[in-house]
Amino acid sequence: MSLRDKEAYVKEVTDWQEAVKQQDVKVDEASMKARFQDWMKKYDRSYSTEEEKARRYEIFKEHAIYADKANTVEPRRVRLVPNGYRDSSGSPSW
């Protein structure tokens, strides 16, 4: 890959990431909590305290919102969705 191609790729990725950040997504807490409950069942997750569950929900929500924004910016053949690790902290940039 030439330097020009690399620069174009970096600009494209940067533009896409900025577009994702700019997306305005309304969050329906009831729907998001239902998604979290479904996700917990699918990946057999449980938490020892309600505080831990609330903390993990907030992390899940951040990642789910990022995926929703990314899917809105650029529909893909493979959509971003929360996986079995989306209650772990860290950057939601997949």
C-alpha positions in Angstrom: 0.0 0.0 0.0 1.4 3.3 -1.0 1.8 6.3 1.3 -1.0 8.1 -0.5 -3.3 5.0 -0.1 -2.5 4.8 3.6 -3.2 8.5 4.1 -6.5 8.2 2.2 -7.4 5.2 4.4 -6.6 7.0 7.6 -8.7 10.0 6.5 -11.6 7.7 5.6 -11.5 6.0 9.0 -11.1 9.3 10.8 -14.1 10.7 8.9 -16.2 7.7 9.7 -15.3 7.8 13.4 -16.2 11.5 13.5 -19.5 10.8 11.7 -20.3 8.1 14.3 -19.6 10.6 17.1 -21.9 13.2 15.5 -24.9 10.8 15.3 -27.7 11.8 17.7 -29.3 8.7 19.1 -32.3 8.9 21.4 -32.2 6.2 24.1 -35.4 4.6 25.3 -34.3 3.3 28.7 -37.1 0.6 28.8 -36.0 -0.8 25.4 -32.3 -0.6 26.3 -32.9 -2.4 29.6 -34.9 -5.1 27.7 -31.9 -5.5 25.3 -29.6 -5.8 28.3 -31.9 -8.5 29.8 -32.0 -10.4 26.5 -28.3 -10.1 26.2 -27.8 -11.4 29.7 -29.9 -14.5 28.9 -28.1 -15.1 25.6 -24.7 -15.0 27.2 -25.7 -16.5 30.5 -24.7 -13.5 32.6 -25.6 -12.8 36.2 -24.2 -10.4 38.7 -23.8 -10.8 42.5 -25.3 -7.4 43.4 -27.7 -4.9 41.9 -24.9 -2.3 42.0 -22.7 -4.5 39.8 -25.6 -5.2 37.5 -26.3 -1.4 37.2 -22.6 -0.7 36.5 -22.5 -3.4 33.8 -25.7 -2.1 32.3 -24.2 1.4 31.8 -21.2 -0.2 30.1 -23.5 -2.3 27.9 -25.6 0.7 27.0 -22.5 2.7 26.0 -21.4 -0.1 23.6 -24.9 -0.6 22.3 -25.3 3.1 21.5 -22.0 3.1 19.7 -23.1 0.1 17.6 -26.4 1.7 16.8 -24.7 4.9 15.7 -22.1 3.1 13.6 -24.8 1.0 11.9 -26.7 4.3 11.1 -23.7 6.0 9.6 -22.8 3.2 7.3 -25.0 0.2 6.8 -22.9 -2.9 6.3 -23.3 -6.5 5.4 -22.2 -7.3 8.9 -23.8 -5.1 11.5 -22.2 -4.2 14.8 -24.0 -5.7 17.7 -23.1 -6.2 21.4 -21.2 -9.5 21.8 -20.5 -11.6 24.9 -17.9 -9.1 26.2 -19.9 -5.9 25.9 -20.4 -5.5 29.6 -16.6 -5.1 30.0 -15.2 -1.6 30.2 -13.0 -0.3 27.5 -13.4 1.5 24.3 -16.6 0.6 22.3 -14.7 1.0 19.1 -14.8 -2.5 17.8 
